[in-house]
């Protein structure tokens, strides 16, 4: 069982988390590494909330078996962080 499945979200919630983290992780890195204004970066991410939600919805509709079991290393890393 994957870490996401153990937490109990459905496919739509798992897809939304994945889509959000795909954007917020690089945005956070850009703030730290490029010394960008965190308020401006947060505003840019907020403006992307619609497209992020749409991408997540398309992803959830495409695969009813989310989270996909092909990323065991990510699951192991997530589970190690719980302990």
FIMINU-326767 format. One record per residue (C-alpha): residue number from 1; residue in three letters; chain; x negated, z, y. Coordinates in pm, 1 decimal, padded with zeros to 6 digits. Layout:
<rs>
[NUM ala A [X Z Y]]
...
</rs>
This chain:
<rs>
[1 unk A [00000.0 00000.0 00000.0]]
[2 unk A [-00135.1 -00088.6 00342.7]]
[3 unk A [-00171.1 00163.0 00623.1]]
[4 unk A [00099.2 -00013.8 00823.1]]
[5 unk A [00338.4 -00008.2 00529.0]]
[6 unk A [00271.2 00362.0 00474.9]]
[7 unk A [00365.4 00433.0 00837.6]]
[8 unk A [00707.1 00281.5 00772.2]]
[9 unk A [00752.5 00000.1 01025.8]]
[10 unk A [00948.8 -00306.8 00934.8]]
[11 unk A [00812.8 -00660.2 00966.8]]
[12 unk A [00922.7 -00693.8 01329.4]]
[13 unk A [00755.2 -00369.2 01433.9]]
[14 unk A [00435.7 -00447.1 01242.5]]
[15 unk A [00418.9 -00792.1 01402.1]]
[16 unk A [00473.4 -00646.5 01749.0]]
[17 unk A [00195.6 -00390.3 01699.1]]
[18 unk A [-00041.8 -00662.0 01578.9]]
[19 unk A [00045.5 -00890.3 01869.7]]
[20 unk A [00004.9 -00611.5 02126.0]]
[21 unk A [-00330.6 -00504.3 01985.7]]
[22 unk A [-00447.6 -00865.7 01989.2]]
[23 unk A [-00405.5 -00863.9 02367.6]]
[24 unk A [-00475.8 -00505.2 02469.1]]
[25 unk A [-00803.1 -00472.7 02276.7]]
[26 unk A [-00977.4 -00760.2 02456.0]]
[27 unk A [-00820.1 -00654.8 02785.0]]
[28 unk A [-00968.0 -00307.7 02748.3]]
[29 unk A [-01305.7 -00454.5 02660.4]]
[30 unk A [-01290.6 -00681.0 02965.3]]
[31 unk A [-01235.6 -00380.0 03189.5]]
[32 unk A [-01536.2 -00200.0 03043.7]]
[33 unk A [-01777.2 -00487.5 02992.1]]
[34 unk A [-01695.7 -00706.7 03290.9]]
[35 unk A [-01608.8 -00427.7 03534.3]]
[36 unk A [-01269.6 -00582.0 03605.1]]
[37 unk A [-01009.9 -00389.4 03801.4]]
[38 unk A [-00810.5 -00192.6 03540.5]]
[39 unk A [-00492.8 -00212.7 03748.0]]
[40 unk A [-00517.5 -00591.9 03769.7]]
[41 unk A [-00587.8 -00620.4 03397.5]]
[42 unk A [-00294.2 -00392.0 03315.6]]
[43 unk A [-00072.0 -00601.9 03539.7]]
[44 unk A [-00184.9 -00918.2 03363.1]]
[45 unk A [-00108.8 -00763.2 03023.7]]
[46 unk A [00232.8 -00651.6 03149.9]]
[47 unk A [00307.0 -01007.5 03261.8]]
[48 unk A [00232.1 -01119.2 02906.1]]
[49 unk A [00486.4 -00883.1 02750.9]]
[50 unk A [00744.9 -01159.6 02709.5]]
[51 unk A [00514.5 -01405.8 02535.0]]
[52 unk A [00367.0 -01125.2 02323.0]]
[53 unk A [00714.1 -01026.4 02205.6]]
[54 unk A [00804.6 -01388.7 02136.3]]
[55 unk A [00488.1 -01443.7 01931.9]]
[56 unk A [00558.1 -01126.6 01735.4]]
[57 unk A [00913.4 -01235.5 01665.3]]
[58 unk A [00794.2 -01574.4 01540.6]]
[59 unk A [00534.9 -01406.3 01320.7]]
[60 unk A [00784.6 -01163.5 01172.5]]
[61 unk A [01031.0 -01443.7 01102.9]]
[62 unk A [00761.3 -01654.9 00936.3]]
[63 unk A [00660.4 -01393.4 00680.9]]
[64 unk A [00912.3 -01139.5 00552.0]]
[65 unk A [00632.3 -00959.7 00364.1]]
[66 unk A [00445.5 -00818.3 00664.4]]
[67 unk A [00203.6 -00650.6 00673.4]]
[68 unk A [00016.8 -00913.9 00478.2]]
[69 unk A [-00206.7 -00766.6 00207.9]]
[70 unk A [-00497.7 -01004.7 00273.5]]
[71 unk A [-00685.5 -00769.4 00506.4]]
[72 unk A [-00785.1 -00477.1 00284.2]]
[73 unk A [-01091.2 -00394.6 00495.2]]
[74 unk A [-00870.9 -00335.0 00798.3]]
[75 unk A [-00643.3 -00109.9 00595.0]]
[76 unk A [-00937.9 00086.5 00459.7]]
[77 unk A [-01075.5 00128.7 00810.5]]
[78 unk A [-00736.2 00247.5 00938.1]]
[79 unk A [-00696.3 00491.2 00651.0]]
[80 unk A [-01047.1 00629.8 00710.3]]
[81 unk A [-00947.4 00699.9 01069.1]]
[82 unk A [-00652.7 00911.2 00954.0]]
[83 unk A [-00871.5 01161.6 00772.9]]
</rs>
